[in-house]
Amino acid sequence: MNAINPSMASNMGVWLSPPGVKRAFADGRFGQIHYRIARPARPERVPLVCLHMSPGSSRMYGEILVRMGIDRFAVAPDTIGFGESDAPPEPKEIEDFAQGVAELLDTLGFAQIDLLGMHTGSKIAVELARQRPQQVRRVVIYGAACFTEEELAAFKQEFAGVPLAEDGSHLKTRWDMYWKYRGPGMGVDLIQRELAESYRAGERYHWGHRASFNYNMSERITAVTQPVLVLTATTDDLYTQSLRAPALLQNGHLIDLPAERFGQGCFDTEVEEICKILRGFLDDGPVDPATADPSGNVRKQPPSPAILPGFVRRQYADSRYGQLHFRVVRPTDDRNGGIPLVCFHTASGSGKSFANLMKAMGSDRTVIAPDNPGRGESDPPPMPPAIADYAAVMGEFIVGLGLEQVDLLGFHAGSLVATELALKIPKLVRKVVLYSAPLFTPDELESFRAHYGTISFDEDGLHNVRRWQAFWPWRGAGQTIEMYASQFAEGLRWGPNYPWGFLASFDYPARERMAVLTQPVLVLNPADDLQQQTRRIGEVLPSARLVEFPDAGHGLMDARTPEVAALLREFLG
């Protein structure tokens, strides 16, 4: 591994999945539901289910799950359309969000639960308590949006949505909204993390707000019979509205938290105090084992498109660094499928880059796209890895799946991972496709190192705009701004370790290693930022077949999926 640069270690903790918290998927009516879960050795209390604000993801509850999960199951799902959970085809209401959570509860076998919700999550918690009064025991909500008509109109206007802009200015607008409502102790790292999680929803990011504004909290909360604890602070944008909640509740009270310590971000910055409050409200004596531990209960599986052929499923595998997240699509009949294809993504991306291509290729072979350690949803190594480290993890992953032979597709930095794995385990790898490859000259390396060697987050948020503008010129014909934004979002997700994949690429002796490849090699070369570098493969590996795409750039696999799939089938057989 490479030595760590101190500039990369800026508050890395907020970006990590805490030890003791696992991530998993369950099938739901719109696809898969992603969730985080802490499982105690001896569960003694009612499980706690935590519902995030919108836009965002369950990532905000990581530390809460650790501490509350000591003596109970503690779970935080990504609500439908957010985080890693699949989206419905059109905007849904709070009732639908609640039903999505309810399906997960049934799958996990929870007979009784307590709920914690923040902002939009508070409304989902209230609705779930209404829908399932026997299952929901107690409710804690941070921020109760009990609006007047005038307030609702103002909130609708402010949170109506920010259209994508070619110059990236929408990122500045979004950052400014987080900055405006940040709580005490919520620094730039935490704002960047929450912005990154919200940005993953793309144009759907305002769907949660829309559902929230359509839900009359003041009316619905009056029907909740369970004990309810309302948390608020003057720094929160729903403070005035939250003060109205106790008078509407049948059985509830409010805690007005100290403004100098609490506000948005407090589930990261004031974890111990939040958990103390939660335990004071939720903890009784030990409960019936069947309530505390759902593992013996019958699990239901709702009808789901996730079980249909051609669906790109998400899963986790164990790796030397923690959990490794991957996408996989399998043919209807594996026995008649071709050699599996494994795809390695760019330095800053994730396996999401291949989602459309996987659907096109998956009819007659298994196609797998893992997230590199430290990218997407895969846990990172403790230090910046080298290309050999990435290749070693991927080799272990492929062998762990029971695959005896595969074809590889590497994209940008992924082409180096594919090269190294093909050399390290030649019997495992049959054919190799390299989609752009960073074969740099010494002068180019010096320039690239200076550009990607460090990263910092500025209080004005313009670092995100600059990054957007840096890659925008390389998008190709047919790559819409929505496609660009979707892939750009993946590059925001790991904060200070964003440069790690780039630095690994710069240290890799690409010319020497590619020159000794013995497998058949196909090279795809669009007119992107590595066009000239990719052509140099012909100098080191004359036997490779080079296919140029002079009228394409970044986004080739999304903009021209059928053409790329046909070319791969011709080469791979």
C-alpha positions in Angstrom: 0.0 0.0 0.0 1.0 3.6 -0.5 1.9 5.9 2.4 -1.0 8.0 3.5 -1.0 11.8 2.8 -2.2 13.6 6.0 -4.2 16.0 3.8 -6.4 13.0 2.8 -7.3 12.1 6.4 -9.5 15.1 7.1 -12.2 13.8 9.4 -12.3 10.5 7.6 -14.6 9.1 10.3 -17.7 10.6 9.0 -17.2 8.8 5.7 -16.7 5.3 7.1 -19.2 2.6 7.9 -18.7 2.1 11.7 -17.4 -1.3 12.9 -20.4 -3.4 14.0 -22.7 -2.0 11.4 -23.4 -4.2 8.4 -25.2 -3.3 5.2 -27.6 -5.6 3.3 -30.5 -5.7 0.8 -34.1 -7.0 1.0 -36.5 -7.3 -1.9 -39.4 -4.7 -2.0 -42.2 -3.7 -4.3 -40.0 -1.4 -6.3 -36.8 -3.5 -6.4 -34.3 -3.8 -3.5 -34.3 -2.0 -0.2 -30.9 -1.2 1.2 -30.4 -1.0 5.0 -27.8 -0.8 7.7 -28.1 -3.0 10.7 -26.4 -3.6 14.1 -27.0 -7.0 15.6 -26.2 -7.4 19.3 -24.8 -10.6 20.7 -27.7 -10.9 23.1 -30.7 -8.7 22.1 -32.8 -7.8 25.1 -34.8 -4.7 24.0 -37.3 -3.8 21.3 -35.6 -3.2 17.9 -35.1 0.4 16.9 -35.7 1.5 13.3 -34.2 4.8 12.1 -35.6 6.8 9.2 -33.5 9.4 7.5 -34.3 12.9 6.2 -34.8 13.6 2.5 -32.8 13.8 0.5 -30.2 11.7 2.1 -29.6 8.1 3.2 -29.3 5.9 6.2 -25.6 6.8 6.4 -26.5 9.6 8.8 -27.4 7.0 11.5 -24.2 5.0 11.5 -22.9 6.0 14.9 -26.4 5.9 16.4 -26.8 2.2 15.2 -23.5 1.3 16.9 -24.4 2.6 20.3 -28.1 1.7 20.3 -27.3 -1.7 18.8 -25.5 -2.9 21.9 -28.6 -4.5 23.4 -31.2 -4.4 20.5 -31.4 -4.8 16.8 -30.8 -1.3 15.3 -31.8 -0.8 11.7 -31.7 2.2 9.3 -33.1 1.6 5.8 -32.6 3.8 2.8 -36.1 4.9 1.9 -37.4 4.2 -1.6 -35.5 6.1 -4.3 -32.7 7.2 -2.0 -29.3 5.8 -1.0 -29.0 2.3 -2.5 -32.7 1.6 -2.5 -34.4 1.3 -5.9 -36.8 4.0 -6.9 -40.4 3.7 -7.9 -41.3 4.8 -11.5 -43.0 8.0 -10.4 -43.1 10.2 -7.3 -44.8 8.6 -4.3 -46.4 9.8 -1.1 -45.4 9.4 2.6 -47.9 6.4 2.8 -45.8 4.6 0.1 -42.5 5.4 1.9 -44.0 3.9 5.0 -45.2 0.8 3.2 -41.7 0.3 1.8 -40.3 0.3 5.3 -43.1 -2.0 6.5 -42.1 -4.6 3.9 -38.5 -4.5 5.2 -39.9 -5.0 8.8 -41.8 -8.1 7.6 -38.8 -9.5 5.8 -36.7 -9.1 8.9 -39.4 -10.6 11.0 -39.8 -7.8 13.5 -42.9 -8.3 15.7 -42.5 -5.0 17.5 -40.4 -1.9 17.0 -39.5 1.6 18.2 -39.0 4.3 15.6 -36.7 7.3 15.2 -37.2 9.7 12.4 -35.7 13.0 11.3 -37.6 15.6 9.2 -39.1 13.5 6.3 -38.2 10.5 8.3 -40.4 11.8 11.1 -43.5 11.9 8.8 -42.7 8.3 7.7 -42.5 7.3 11.4 -45.8 8.9 12.2 -47.5 7.2 9.2 -46.0 3.9 10.0 -47.3 4.2 13.6 -50.7 4.9 12.2 -50.6 2.0 9.7 -49.3 -0.5 12.2 -50.3 0.5 15.8 -49.7 -3.0 17.2 -46.2 -3.2 15.7 -44.9 0.3 16.6 -44.4 0.7 20.3 -42.9 4.2 20.7 -41.8 7.0 18.4 -39.1 9.6 18.5 -39.1 12.4 15.9 -36.6 15.1 15.4 -38.4 17.9 13.7 -42.2 17.8 13.4 -43.3 19.7 10.3 -46.7 21.0 11.6 -47.0 23.8 9.1 -49.4 26.7 8.7 -50.6 27.2 5.1 -48.3 30.2 4.8 -45.3 28.3 6.1 -46.0 25.4 3.8 -46.2 27.6 0.8 -42.8 29.1 1.7 -41.2 25.7 2.2 -42.5 24.4 -1.0 -41.0 27.3 -2.9 -37.6 27.0 -1.2 -37.4 23.2 -1.6 -39.0 23.0 -5.1 -35.9 21.5 -6.6 -32.7 22.8 -8.2 -32.4 22.0 -12.0 -29.1 20.6 -13.3 -27.0 23.3 -14.9 -24.2 22.7 -17.5 -21.8 24.9 -15.6 -22.4 23.0 -12.3 -23.9 26.0 -10.5 -26.7 23.8 -9.2 -24.0 22.2 -6.9 -23.3 25.6 -5.4 -27.0 26.2 -4.8 -27.4 22.8 -3.1 -24.3 23.4 -1.0 -25.6 26.8 0.1 -28.8 25.2 1.4 -26.9 22.8 3.5 -24.7 25.6 4.8 -27.6 27.7 5.7 -29.2 25.0 7.8 -26.1 23.4 9.2 -26.1 22.7 12.9 -23.4 23.5 15.5 -20.4 21.4 14.9 -21.5 20.4 11.4 -18.2 21.1 9.4 -17.5 21.0 5.7 -16.8 17.2 5.8 -20.2 16.4 7.1 -21.9 18.8 4.8 -20.0 17.3 1.9 -21.1 13.8 2.9 -24.7 14.7 3.2 -24.6 16.6 -0.1 -23.0 13.6 -1.7 -25.7 11.2 -0.3 -28.5 13.6 -1.4 -27.0 14.0 -4.9 -27.2 10.3 -5.6 -31.0 10.5 -6.1 -30.4 12.7 -9.1 -33.5 14.5 -10.4 -35.5 12.5 -7.9 -33.9 14.2 -4.9 -36.9 16.5 -4.3 -39.3 13.6 -4.4 -39.0 13.2 -0.6 -39.7 16.9 -0.1 -42.7 16.7 -2.4 -44.1 13.7 -0.4 -43.4 15.5 2.9 -45.3 18.7 1.8 -48.2 16.6 0.7 -48.5 15.0 4.1 -50.5 16.9 6.7 -48.5 16.2 9.8 -50.7 18.4 12.0 -53.7 16.2 11.1 -52.1 12.8 11.0 -50.1 13.1 14.2 -53.3 13.5 16.2 -54.3 9.9 15.4 -51.0 8.4 16.9 -51.8 6.7 20.2 -48.3 5.5 21.0 -46.0 7.5 23.2 -44.1 10.1 21.1 -41.0 12.1 22.0 -40.4 15.2 19.9 -36.8 16.6 19.7 -36.0 20.1 18.4 -33.6 23.0 18.7 -33.8 26.6 17.7 -31.1 26.0 15.1 -33.3 23.6 13.2 -35.4 24.9 10.3 -38.5 23.1 11.7 -38.2 24.5 15.2 -41.3 26.7 15.2 -43.4 23.9 13.7 -42.1 21.3 16.1 -43.2 23.4 19.1 -46.8 22.9 17.9 -46.6 19.1 18.0 -47.1 18.3 21.8 -50.6 20.0 21.8 -51.6 17.7 18.9 -50.4 14.5 20.4 -52.5 12.1 22.5 -49.4 10.9 24.4 -46.3 12.9 23.8 -43.9 15.5 25.0 -41.1 17.7 23.7 -37.4 18.2 24.5 -36.0 21.6 23.5 -32.3 20.8 23.0 -29.5 23.3 23.7 -29.1 25.4 20.5 -25.3 25.7 21.0 -24.9 21.9 20.6 -27.9 20.6 18.5 -29.2 21.0 15.1 -28.8 19.3 11.7 -25.8 16.9 11.9 -26.3 16.2 15.6 -26.7 12.5 15.0 -22.9 12.6 14.1 -21.7 15.4 16.4 -23.7 14.7 19.6 -24.1 10.9 19.4 -23.7 10.1 23.1 -26.2 12.7 24.2 -28.7 11.7 21.6 -28.4 8.0 22.6 -28.8 9.0 26.3 -32.1 10.7 25.4 -33.2 7.8 23.3 -32.5 5.3 26.1 -34.3 7.4 28.6 -37.4 7.2 26.5 -37.2 3.8 25.0 -35.5 1.6 27.6 -37.5 -0.6 29.9 -36.6 -3.9 31.4 -35.7 -6.8 29.0 -38.6 -7.8 26.7 -39.8 -11.2 25.5 -37.0 -12.9 23.5 -39.4 -13.3 20.5 -39.7 -9.5 20.4 -36.1 -8.7 21.0 -34.7 -11.2 18.5 -36.6 -11.6 15.2 -34.3 -14.3 13.9 -36.7 -17.1 14.5 -39.8 -15.4 13.0 -41.2 -16.2 9.6 -40.0 -13.9 7.0 -42.2 -12.7 4.1 -40.9 -11.8 0.7 -43.1 -9.3 -1.2 -43.6 -9.6 -4.9 -40.7 -7.7 -6.4 -39.1 -6.9 -9.7 -35.8 -7.7 -8.1 -36.4 -11.4 -8.7 -37.1 -11.0 -12.5 -34.5 -12.0 -15.1 -32.4 -9.1 -16.2 -32.7 -7.2 -12.9 -29.3 -5.8 -11.8 -29.2 -6.9 -8.1 -26.9 -5.5 -5.5 -25.2 -7.7 -2.9 -22.3 -7.7 -0.4 -19.4 -10.0 -0.1 -16.8 -10.1 2.6 -13.3 -8.8 1.8 -10.0 -8.3 3.5 -11.1 -4.7 4.2 -14.7 -5.3 5.2 -17.8 -5.5 3.0 -17.4 -5.4 -0.8 -20.5 -4.1 -2.6 -21.2 -5.5 -6.1 -23.9 -5.5 -8.8 -24.8 -8.7 -10.6 -27.2 -9.8 -13.4 -27.6 -13.4 -14.3 -29.1 -15.1 -17.3 -32.4 -17.0 -17.0 -30.5 -20.2 -17.4 -26.9 -20.1 -16.1 -26.2 -23.5 -17.6 -26.4 -22.1 -21.1 -24.7 -18.8 -20.4 -21.3 -17.6 -21.7 -18.2 -17.0 -19.6 -19.0 -14.5 -16.8 -17.9 -10.9 -17.4 -16.5 -8.9 -14.5 -16.3 -5.1 -14.9 -13.9 -2.8 -13.0 -14.7 0.9 -12.8 -12.8 4.2 -13.0 -10.7 5.6 -10.2 -13.5 7.9 -8.9 -16.6 5.9 -9.9 -18.4 2.7 -8.9 -19.9 -0.3 -10.4 -23.0 1.8 -11.2 -21.0 2.9 -14.4 -21.9 -0.5 -15.9 -25.6 -0.8 -14.9 -27.0 -0.2 -18.4 -24.4 -2.4 -20.1 -25.0 -5.2 -17.6 -28.7 -5.3 -18.6 -27.7 -5.5 -22.3 -25.1 -8.2 -21.7 -26.8 -10.2 -19.0 -29.2 -12.1 -21.2 -26.7 -14.8 -22.0 -24.0 -14.5 -19.3 -23.5 -13.5 -15.7 -22.2 -9.9 -15.5 -20.7 -8.6 -12.3 -19.5 -5.1 -11.4 -17.9 -4.7 -7.9 -17.2 -1.4 -6.2 -13.4 -1.0 -5.5 -12.5 -0.9 -1.8 -13.2 2.7 -0.8 -15.6 3.4 -3.6 -19.3 3.1 -3.9 -20.6 1.1 -0.9 -17.4 -0.9 -0.5 -15.4 -0.5 2.8 -12.0 1.2 2.3 -8.6 -0.1 3.2 -6.8 1.7 6.1 -4.3 3.3 3.7 -4.3 4.3 0.1 -4.1 1.1 -1.9 -1.9 0.2 -4.9 -3.3 -1.3 -8.1 -1.9 -4.7 -6.9 -4.1 -4.3 -3.8 -7.2 -3.7 -5.8 -6.4 -6.7 -8.1 -5.7 -8.9 -5.1 -9.1 -8.1 -3.6 -10.9 -8.6 -6.9 -9.2 -12.0 -7.4 -10.3 -13.1 -4.0 -13.8 -11.9 -4.7 -14.1 -13.7 -8.0 -12.7 -17.0 -6.6 -15.0 -16.6 -3.6 -18.0 -16.6 -5.9 -16.9 -20.0 -7.1 -16.0 -18.8 -10.7 -13.3 -20.8 -12.4 -12.8 -18.5 -15.4 -14.0 -15.0 -16.3 -13.6 -12.3 -18.9 -12.6 -8.8 -17.7 -13.7 -5.3 -18.7 -11.6 -2.5 -17.2 -12.7 1.2 -17.5 -9.9 3.8 -17.1 -8.1 2.9 -13.9 -10.1 -0.3 -14.0 -8.1 -1.2 -17.1 -5.0 -1.4 -14.9 -6.8 -3.5 -12.3 -7.9 -5.9 -15.1 -4.3 -6.0 -16.4 -2.8 -6.8 -13.1 -5.4 -9.5 -12.3 -4.9 -11.1 -15.7 -1.2 -11.3 -15.0 -1.4 -12.5 -11.4 -4.0 -15.2 -12.1 -3.7 -16.0 -15.8 -5.8 -19.2 -15.5 -8.7 -17.3 -14.1 -8.8 -14.7 -16.9 -9.7 -15.7 -20.5 -10.1 -12.4 -22.4 -9.6 -8.7 -21.5 -11.3 -5.6 -22.6 -9.6 -2.3 -21.8 -11.9 0.8 -22.1 -9.3 3.7 -22.1 -6.0 3.2 -20.3 -3.8 5.7 -18.5 -0.4 5.1 -20.2 1.2 8.4 -19.2 4.5 10.0 -20.2 6.6 11.3 -17.3 5.5 14.9 -18.0 1.9 13.9 -18.1 2.3 12.0 -14.8 3.7 15.1 -13.1 0.8 17.2 -14.2 -1.8 14.6 -13.2 -0.2 14.0 -9.8 -0.4 17.7 -9.1 -4.0 17.9 -10.1 -5.2 14.8 -8.2 -2.8 14.6 -5.3 -4.8 16.4 -2.7 -8.4 17.4 -2.1 -10.0 19.9 0.2 -13.5 21.1 1.0 -14.1 24.8 0.9 -16.8 26.5 3.0 -18.2 28.2 -0.2 -18.8 24.7 -1.8 -17.1 25.8 -5.1 -14.8 22.7 -5.0 -17.7 20.6 -6.3 -18.4 23.1 -9.1 -14.7 23.0 -10.1 -14.8 19.2 -10.2 -17.9 19.2 -12.3 -16.4 21.7 -14.8 -13.2 19.7 -15.0 -14.8 16.7 -16.5 -17.7 18.4 -18.4 -15.7 19.0 -21.6 -15.1 15.3 -22.0 -18.7 14.2 -22.1 -19.6 12.7 -25.5 -22.4 12.9 -27.9 -25.5 11.3 -26.5 -24.5 11.6 -22.8 -27.2 13.7 -21.3 -26.7 16.0 -18.4 -28.6 13.5 -16.3 -26.2 10.7 -17.3 -23.3 12.9 -16.5 -24.8 13.9 -13.1 -25.5 10.3 -12.2 -21.8 9.2 -12.7 -20.5 12.5 -11.1 -22.5 11.7 -8.0 -20.5 8.5 -7.5 -17.3 10.5 -7.3 -18.5 12.6 -4.4 -19.2 9.7 -2.1 -15.8 9.0 -0.4 -14.7 12.5 0.4 -11.0 12.8 1.4 -10.0 9.5 -0.2 -11.3 10.6 -3.6 -7.7 10.7 -5.1 -6.7 7.2 -4.0 -7.6 5.4 -7.2 -5.9 8.1 -9.3 -2.7 7.9 -7.2 -2.7 4.1 -7.5 -2.9 4.5 -11.3 0.0 7.0 -11.4 2.2 4.6 -9.5 1.4 1.6 -11.6 4.0 0.5 -14.3 1.3 0.2 -16.9 3.6 0.0 -20.0 5.7 -2.8 -18.5 2.7 -4.8 -17.2 0.5 -4.5 -20.3 3.4 -5.5 -22.5 3.4 -9.1 -21.1 -0.3 -9.8 -21.3 -1.0 -13.1 -23.0 -4.8 -13.1 -23.1 -6.6 -11.7 -26.2 -7.2 -7.9 -25.6 -9.8 -5.6 -27.1 -9.2 -1.8 -26.6 -12.1 0.7 -26.7 -10.9 4.2 -27.2 -13.4 7.1 -27.2 -12.4 10.7 -27.5 -12.2 11.3 -23.7 -9.4 12.6 -21.5 -7.3 9.4 -22.1 -7.6 9.2 -25.8 -4.0 9.8 -26.6 -2.7 7.7 -23.7 -4.9 4.8 -24.8 -3.5 4.7 -28.3 -0.1 3.9 -26.8 -1.3 0.4 -26.0 -0.5 -0.4 -29.6 3.2 0.4 -28.9 3.4 -2.0 -26.0 0.9 -4.7 -27.0 0.7 -4.8 -30.9 -1.5 -7.9 -30.8 -4.3 -5.9 -29.1 -7.3 -4.9 -31.3 -8.0 -1.2 -31.1 -11.5 0.2 -31.8 -11.8 4.0 -32.0 -14.9 6.0 -31.1 -13.9 9.5 -32.4 -17.4 10.9 -31.9 -17.9 9.7 -28.4 -16.5 10.7 -25.0 -17.4 9.9 -21.4 -20.7 8.2 -21.2 -20.1 5.8 -24.1 -21.5 2.8 -22.3 -24.7 4.7 -21.5 -25.2 6.7 -24.7 -24.4 3.8 -27.1 -25.1 0.7 -25.0 -26.4 -1.6 -27.8 -23.3 -0.8 -30.0 -20.9 -1.5 -27.2 -22.7 -4.6 -26.2 -22.6 -5.9 -29.7 -18.9 -5.3 -30.0 -18.2 -7.0 -26.7 -20.3 -10.1 -27.8 -18.3 -10.3 -31.0 -15.0 -10.3 -29.1 -16.0 -12.4 -26.1 -18.1 -14.9 -27.9 
